[in-house]
């Protein structure tokens, strides 16, 4: 380790230099590029997860909506079609690899004269992928809220929609937040496949940096460390959030109302 | 004879091929406390749930002040805000504190001011002896406490009729008393109530009318003095004697 520190400050390592010397050298020389790529990775993962999550909520909502026998006929038809579309979307995205989806969407759109940027295509693929998986999670989150919660709201005079907004979804959201954290960290790693459509994220940066000196192994060691730190830190942050969400175990007795009871 | 608040005409409810309610006629006037008794599966809870349309009747009508309750959101919302319901499983909103549970309906559905809504919540919670717990969450309360909060929540809407669906069936025995005491006080204050219950002593002492249901029919609809002491139908007699036996054992 001591040797590495000294060597790195010197000129380019040579054929006799070890892996760590080269890794350290590449990390220093391409610090700017790796930093930009880290930001790009984060941007795609954050946007993809957030928007994907909204999409997942819509999918979950559609999937948990029950068509009632006594519903208006147009409403029935609308929901049957909507449910069909959602089902096809979810199946297609769950049953094909993300790397292939990226190619199909990016080149497909460009061939049809929609000049989408690589960044936008990367975010789009992540969103669609996240949405397809989160839909199931959200459905589970909604279904795990006791049916009595909605009945309590309905019996008060609330509509199904408002019961969803005020009573069911807040509880469902709490149920799915741990999964949201997992999905985000997973997306951080999955952005690496977007190098195939030229999104300048960490994997592409490593490929570029490694290519210059023909030192791929060392270059990927650099981004391994970056991925590890990112994922490790975010996992800890989400664990903290989860703990916070559990709330306090105790409550304050309103002693001013204790009299006469 | 006063005017009926709720009138049920020819109500039929089937789940698939199974007919749970068979042509029920029933009405309740202001100030009445009607207890519905009967064995499990006799259709008493379904009748109660049909009354506020949590189950849509297969045929027949429910009338509120002589106006048919239609199956539209607007009609149902208005009706349900005037006919409260207390459930066996409490159904307090788990994402809100006791106070928010009680203020929710008056704020969001009746659109009262915050002050008015707060005053009502405190008043109703005091009535059931739960005002000290305004900051607690439902998960932090015992079953009896939850049910008392649920009653307060329903009272906040100032309903004309309050429906109780086996309010003590999910409670530990030592907590049944506190909830029944609450309900008795409400009856004494003149609140109109329909109570589905297995608590025969309560039905006998508190109700102004008792209905015995069996196999989807209203078998007997009488004052409790008659129904419990001198039931007309052999089926009622059998049910009550079975109940007394179980209790004696």
Boltz contact constraints between the chains, C-beta under 6 A:
constraints:
  - contact:
      token1: [A, 148]
      token2: [B, 89]
      max_distance: 6.0
  - contact:
      token1: [A, 148]
      token2: [B, 91]
      max_distance: 6.0
  - contact:
      token1: [A, 151]
      token2: [B, 91]
      max_distance: 6.0
  - contact:
      token1: [A, 152]
      token2: [B, 91]
      max_distance: 6.0
  - contact:
      token1: [A, 155]
      token2: [B, 80]
      max_distance: 6.0
  - contact:
      token1: [A, 155]
      token2: [B, 85]
      max_distance: 6.0
  - contact:
      token1: [A, 156]
      token2: [B, 105]
      max_distance: 6.0
  - contact:
      token1: [A, 157]
      token2: [B, 77]
      max_distance: 6.0
  - contact:
      token1: [A, 157]
      token2: [B, 80]
      max_distance: 6.0
  - contact:
      token1: [A, 157]
      token2: [B, 81]
      max_distance: 6.0
  - contact:
      token1: [A, 157]
      token2: [B, 109]
      max_distance: 6.0
  - contact:
      token1: [A, 159]
      token2: [B, 73]
      max_distance: 6.0
  - contact:
      token1: [A, 167]
      token2: [B, 93]
      max_distance: 6.0
  - contact:
      token1: [A, 170]
      token2: [B, 95]
      max_distance: 6.0
  - contact:
      token1: [A, 171]
      token2: [B, 95]
      max_distance: 6.0
  - contact:
      token1: [A, 251]
      token2: [B, 135]
      max_distance: 6.0
  - contact:
      token1: [A, 251]
      token2: [B, 136]
      max_distance: 6.0
  - contact:
      token1: [A, 251]
      token2: [B, 140]
      max_distance: 6.0
  - contact:
      token1: [A, 252]
      token2: [B, 135]
      max_distance: 6.0
  - contact:
      token1: [A, 253]
      token2: [B, 132]
      max_distance: 6.0
  - contact:
      token1: [A, 254]
      token2: [B, 132]
      max_distance: 6.0
  - contact:
      token1: [A, 254]
      token2: [B, 134]
      max_distance: 6.0
  - contact:
      token1: [A, 257]
      token2: [B, 131]
      max_distance: 6.0
  - contact:
      token1: [A, 257]
      token2: [B, 132]
      max_distance: 6.0
  - contact:
      token1: [A, 258]
      token2: [B, 132]
      max_distance: 6.0
  - contact:
      token1: [A, 261]
      token2: [B, 129]
      max_distance: 6.0
